[in-house]
Amino acid sequence: TSHLLLHEQEAYSKLCGMEVLSLGKTGFGQPPLGLDQLQNCLENHNPGNIAAILLELPHRELGGKITPWEEILGMQQLAND
């Protein structure tokens, strides 16, 4: 549901040479991205190949929902590890 994915015509790829690995569910009424989804992604992919984690807040396409602060801090810790 990221604005970058839906409305920016893959500018991140053209500008930074990055490929996206999209997480979470799409569509209005879905819950925001959770820490467990990021943990599962890192367990199933080589973390050495992940250069950045982008979390768009609020999740506009989900009706303005926000990932809970405690989960954002957990995501930060995963990124730092």
N, C-alpha and C positions, 0 to 999 in steps of 0.2 A: 504493500500500500504506500510505499515511499514516493514522495513527489519526484525525486530524482529518477526513479524507475518508470513512473507513469507519464511524466510531463517534460522531461529534459532530453529526450531522444538520445539516451546513452552518452551524454556529454562526459561523464566520469571516465568512460572507456576511451573516448577520443582525446581527452585532455591528459589523462594520467596513465593510459595503457592498462587499466584495471579491468578484470572480469568480475562480474557480480555473482555472488552466491546468495540468493534471496531466501530469507527465513520468514516464518510466520504464515498466517492464513490471510487471504484477501477477501474483501467485501465488507460492506457496512454491517455492523453488529458483531464482528469478530473481536476476540480479546486482543489486547496489544501484545507485542512480542515479549516473551518471558525469558527469564534466566535459563530455565530448563531447555528451551529450544536452542539457545546458544551453546549450552553445554553439550547437547546431543550433536550439534553440528561439528564442534571441535573434536568430539570423540570419533566421528565418522569421516573426518577429513584431516589431512596433514596440516597441523597448525602452522608449520613452517612456511606453508604456501599462502597464509592469510596475512595480508599487509595492513588491513584497516578494518575497523568495525564501525559502521554508521548506524546510529539509532536516531531516527527522526522523531522529534517531540514537538508538539503533540502529534499523534497519528491522525492527521486530518481526514483521511479517507475512511477512518473507522469512527468518525463522529467526534473527534477531538479527544479520544482516550489517551491516557498517559501510562507508560510502564511505571509501576511503583518504584519509588526512590531506592528502597532496599535492594531491589532487583538490578537497578542501574548500577549501584555500587558493586554488586556481585559481578556484573558484566565487566566493570572496570578492573576488578581484581583478576578475572580470567584473562583479560587482555594483558595485564601487567605480568602475569605468570608466563 
